Amino acid sequence: MASLNIAVIGIGYVGLPLAASLSKYNKVIGFDTSKKRIKDLKKYIDSTKEFNTKKLKKLNKLSFTSNSSDLENSNIFFVTVPTPINVKKKPDLSYLIQATKIVAKHIKKKTIVVYESTVYPGCTEEVCLPILEKLSNLKLNKDFYLAYSPERINPGKSKYKLNNTIKVIGSSNKKALNKLSEIYKKICLNVHTVSGIKTAEAAKIIENTQRDLNIALVNELSIIFKKMDLDINKVLEAASTKWNFAKFEPGLVGGHCIGVDPYYLTYKSEKLKYKPKVILAGRKINDSMGIYVAKNIIKFIKNNKIKSKKILILGASFKENCSDLRNSKIFDTIRYLEKRGAQVYVYDPLIAKNILSRSVKKIVTKLNKKYFYDVAVIATKHDQFIKMGTKSIKKNIKKDGLIFDLKSIYPTNQTDWRL
Ligand SMILES: NC(=O)c1ccc[n+]([C@@H]2O[C@H](COP(=O)([O-])OP(=O)(O)OC[C@H]3O[C@@H](n4cnc5c(N)ncnc54)[C@H](O)[C@@H]3O)[C@@H](O)[C@H]2O)c1
């Protein structure tokens, strides 16, 4: 390949940091079907909040487009489009298929197509490859090359970014694998090459499945220990003193990765006539935790003979220090409470009002209501909430108000309930 003309397809939480890193060494086109996203990025606005205006302005080798004809000269494509699940909790591959069709129109001899979107083992070769070959009239390994490299970054204020993460890469062709290793080594901590695309796909899916199951276990333990009048945090602290104890915290598992990826694996497994037992059991527990929390709030309100039900939720994003609302499980809690007559107010300083208003009826932009709420629920571990402490929360809730600390961020004796 003479010169690299890189295109990143899907400029979201994953695509933008990837395109930005690659553009330090090469010209990169960031393509997205969302005209709004491209318009914003051209104005140096990143709604994912991964980049501020100053940082975006510095990326002078990165251009943005929603016009697919601009991909004409691209010879290496990185696909980073969403891979969600549908209402039946089955893989929704529509974005991936649409992106593949766009790429297929532009591949030519020696093009490399790299998928980074999370998929089940086999998806790239069974679903994407036939589309690429059919629409381009070209043959894999004879004309063009295919690769899969899962994205493992942790968006938000996390220390795990592209530059300090090892990239796993699998490819259909040794030469393409070497070329990609060379490219990724410049932007990542290191690369770990595997012999096939399917292995790379499977590696990613088990990283998140393992995490989901571990959290499901502590969530279930938390439910059991509550019945035994035991504080799970104290139990975990004690158990963690053993060298091989893996410590996880109970909590709501939302987002588009941990709560979604296991379903990709179980879907494929079921297609192969094996119905997973452990993985789906974990999913069931984690998917039920939002309602479990809501039921406990109602129970506490009743037991404490509180008449009104004004509930303040602190944090709506699916994880700490992040503005991402997708599949956030606190909405299960909110809907359940609202159906039972509660007035639920949501405060999340990290999420823009216009975005929050799509899913929330009562938005709080400032915590300045004196002794107004009956219950405060701390749902995410935003640094801001940790710093704030219970003192300022208590000013907002009634004298006999309750604090539910779902993430155990405050000392036990300052709150009324934790997972
Ligand atoms: N966000 C994460 O923390 C994370 C981490 C690791 C892996 N992943 C995986 O990476 C993939 C992308 O996730 P994300 O969080 O960046 O999603 P995202 O929704 O933030 O971004 C995806 C972008 O793709 C665009 N898009 C949709 N269809 C398109 C198409 N046909 N052509 C071009 N653009 C299209 C959307 O408009 C959007 O801007 C998913 O498979 C996800 O599971 C995400």
The ligand as an SDF file (V2000), in Angstrom:
LIG
                    3D

 44 48  0  0  0  0  0  0  0  0999 V2000
  -18.3330    3.5030   23.9650 N   0  0  0  0  0  0  0  0  0  0  0  0
  -17.6480    2.5380   24.5500 C   0  0  0  0  0  0  0  0  0  0  0  0
  -17.3490    2.5760   25.7450 O   0  0  0  0  0  0  0  0  0  0  0  0
  -17.1750    1.3310   23.7760 C   0  0  0  0  0  0  0  0  0  0  0  0
  -16.0480    0.6450   24.2210 C   0  0  0  0  0  0  0  0  0  0  0  0
  -15.6250   -0.4540   23.5100 C   0  0  0  0  0  0  0  0  0  0  0  0
  -16.3340   -0.8630   22.3840 C   0  0  0  0  0  0  0  0  0  0  0  0
  -17.4370   -0.1860   21.9770 N   0  0  0  0  0  0  0  0  0  0  0  0
  -18.1120   -0.6290   20.7710 C   0  0  0  0  0  0  0  0  0  0  0  0
  -17.7600    0.2640   19.7180 O   0  0  0  0  0  0  0  0  0  0  0  0
  -18.8560    0.4270   18.8130 C   0  0  0  0  0  0  0  0  0  0  0  0
  -19.2140    1.9010   18.6910 C   0  0  0  0  0  0  0  0  0  0  0  0
  -19.6590    2.3530   19.9500 O   0  0  0  0  0  0  0  0  0  0  0  0
  -19.7670    3.8970   20.3060 P   0  0  0  0  0  0  0  0  0  0  0  0
  -19.9700    3.9650   21.7720 O   0  0  0  0  0  0  0  0  0  0  0  0
  -18.6440    4.6610   19.7020 O   0  0  0  0  0  0  0  0  0  0  0  0
  -21.1250    4.2730   19.5520 O   0  0  0  0  0  0  0  0  0  0  0  0
  -21.6650    5.7620   19.2550 P   0  0  0  0  0  0  0  0  0  0  0  0
  -23.1170    5.6340   19.1260 O   0  0  0  0  0  0  0  0  0  0  0  0
  -21.0870    6.7210   20.2330 O   0  0  0  0  0  0  0  0  0  0  0  0
  -21.0380    6.1220   17.8410 O   0  0  0  0  0  0  0  0  0  0  0  0
  -21.3520    5.4900   16.6820 C   0  0  0  0  0  0  0  0  0  0  0  0
  -21.4730    6.5000   15.5700 C   0  0  0  0  0  0  0  0  0  0  0  0
  -21.7210    5.7770   14.3660 O   0  0  0  0  0  0  0  0  0  0  0  0
  -22.6220    6.5360   13.5770 C   0  0  0  0  0  0  0  0  0  0  0  0
  -23.2320    5.6440   12.6060 N   0  0  0  0  0  0  0  0  0  0  0  0
  -24.2840    4.8080   12.7300 C   0  0  0  0  0  0  0  0  0  0  0  0
  -24.4710    4.1190   11.5980 N   0  0  0  0  0  0  0  0  0  0  0  0
  -23.5190    4.5250   10.7300 C   0  0  0  0  0  0  0  0  0  0  0  0
  -23.1800    4.1700    9.4220 C   0  0  0  0  0  0  0  0  0  0  0  0
  -23.8550    3.2510    8.7490 N   0  0  0  0  0  0  0  0  0  0  0  0
  -22.1420    4.7830    8.8330 N   0  0  0  0  0  0  0  0  0  0  0  0
  -21.4310    5.7210    9.4990 C   0  0  0  0  0  0  0  0  0  0  0  0
  -21.7110    6.1050   10.7390 N   0  0  0  0  0  0  0  0  0  0  0  0
  -22.7310    5.5030   11.3670 C   0  0  0  0  0  0  0  0  0  0  0  0
  -23.5750    7.1460   14.5760 C   0  0  0  0  0  0  0  0  0  0  0  0
  -24.2080    8.2770   14.0300 O   0  0  0  0  0  0  0  0  0  0  0  0
  -22.6310    7.4800   15.7280 C   0  0  0  0  0  0  0  0  0  0  0  0
  -22.1380    8.7980   15.6640 O   0  0  0  0  0  0  0  0  0  0  0  0
  -19.9740   -0.4650   19.3460 C   0  0  0  0  0  0  0  0  0  0  0  0
  -19.8970   -1.7100   18.7560 O   0  0  0  0  0  0  0  0  0  0  0  0
  -19.6370   -0.5760   20.8250 C   0  0  0  0  0  0  0  0  0  0  0  0
  -20.1630   -1.7400   21.4070 O   0  0  0  0  0  0  0  0  0  0  0  0
  -17.8590    0.9210   22.6440 C   0  0  0  0  0  0  0  0  0  0  0  0
  1  2  1  0
  2  3  2  0
  2  4  1  0
  4  5  1  0
  4 44  2  0
  5  6  2  0
  6  7  1  0
  7  8  2  0
  8  9  1  0
  8 44  1  0
  9 10  1  0
  9 42  1  0
 10 11  1  0
 11 12  1  0
 11 40  1  0
 12 13  1  0
 13 14  1  0
 14 15  2  0
 14 16  1  0
 14 17  1  0
 17 18  1  0
 18 19  2  0
 18 20  1  0
 18 21  1  0
 21 22  1  0
 22 23  1  0
 23 24  1  0
 23 38  1  0
 24 25  1  0
 25 26  1  0
 25 36  1  0
 26 27  1  0
 26 35  1  0
 27 28  2  0
 28 29  1  0
 29 30  1  0
 29 35  2  0
 30 31  1  0
 30 32  2  0
 32 33  1  0
 33 34  2  0
 34 35  1  0
 36 37  1  0
 36 38  1  0
 38 39  1  0
 40 41  1  0
 40 42  1  0
 42 43  1  0
M  CHG  2   8   1  16  -1
M  END
$$$$
